[in-house]
Amino acid sequence: MAPLTPRPRGADLEGMSAPAAVPASVSATVVAARSRPHGPTSALWHAVALHRPIAEVDGACELTVCGSLARVDVEQPWPTPARDVCPACVVLTR
């Protein structure tokens, strides 16, 4: 196997996406989702912008507005009154 060699250019950004705020003009329902703890990071509540009926995603893992994966909980309102909430999701859903 050939060794890896550094390339003189940066990463290709085409095709990559970054977290973005949910625009007011987009017709999306925002629901809460719970992430799993990973290493030193505790489980947090995140926001998920749904573009399909809530019944289709109850309990499913979805991509959150901050870019994490979390399990949707349609019983939990967003913004959630819990204390362990993702700060990025709070800012992005204002």
C-alpha positions in Angstrom: 0.0 0.0 0.0 1.3 3.4 -0.9 2.0 5.9 1.9 -0.3 9.0 2.2 1.2 12.2 1.0 0.0 15.7 1.8 -1.6 17.7 -1.0 -0.7 21.4 -1.7 -4.4 22.5 -1.7 -7.1 22.8 0.9 -10.2 20.7 1.4 -12.8 20.6 -1.3 -15.8 22.5 0.1 -18.1 21.8 -2.9 -20.9 19.5 -1.8 -20.4 20.2 1.9 -23.0 21.9 4.0 -22.9 23.8 7.3 -25.6 24.3 9.9 -27.9 27.2 9.1 -30.8 28.9 10.8 -34.3 27.9 9.8 -35.6 30.8 7.6 -39.0 32.1 8.6 -40.1 31.7 5.0 -39.6 27.9 5.1 -42.7 25.9 6.1 -41.2 23.5 8.6 -42.3 22.2 12.0 -39.6 22.4 14.6 -39.6 19.5 17.1 -37.3 18.4 19.9 -34.9 15.5 19.6 -32.5 13.9 22.1 -28.9 13.1 21.3 -26.9 10.3 22.9 -23.9 10.9 25.1 -20.6 10.5 23.3 -17.3 10.6 25.1 -17.2 13.7 27.4 -20.3 15.1 25.7 -23.5 14.6 27.6 -26.9 13.9 25.9 -28.6 17.2 24.8 -31.9 18.3 23.5 -31.7 19.5 19.9 -34.1 21.1 17.4 -35.1 19.3 14.2 -36.8 21.1 11.3 -39.3 18.7 9.8 -40.6 19.0 6.3 -43.0 16.1 6.5 -45.7 14.9 8.9 -44.7 14.4 12.5 -46.3 10.9 12.5 -43.7 9.7 10.0 -40.7 10.5 12.3 -41.8 9.7 15.9 -38.8 8.1 17.4 -36.6 8.3 14.3 -33.1 9.6 14.2 -32.9 12.9 12.2 -30.4 15.5 11.4 -30.7 18.5 13.8 -30.4 22.1 12.8 -26.9 22.2 14.3 -25.8 19.2 12.3 -26.0 16.4 15.0 -28.0 13.2 14.8 -30.7 12.9 17.4 -33.8 10.8 18.1 -37.1 12.8 17.6 -39.5 13.0 20.5 -42.7 14.6 19.4 -44.0 14.7 23.0 -41.2 17.2 23.9 -42.0 20.8 22.7 -39.4 23.0 21.2 -38.0 25.2 22.7 -37.9 22.7 25.4 -38.0 23.8 29.1 -35.2 21.4 29.9 -31.8 22.7 31.0 -29.6 20.4 28.9 -30.3 22.0 25.5 -27.9 22.5 22.6 -26.9 26.2 22.6 -26.4 26.1 18.8 -29.9 24.9 18.2 -31.3 27.6 20.5 -29.6 30.3 18.5 -30.4 28.8 15.1 -34.1 28.5 15.8 -34.6 32.0 17.1 
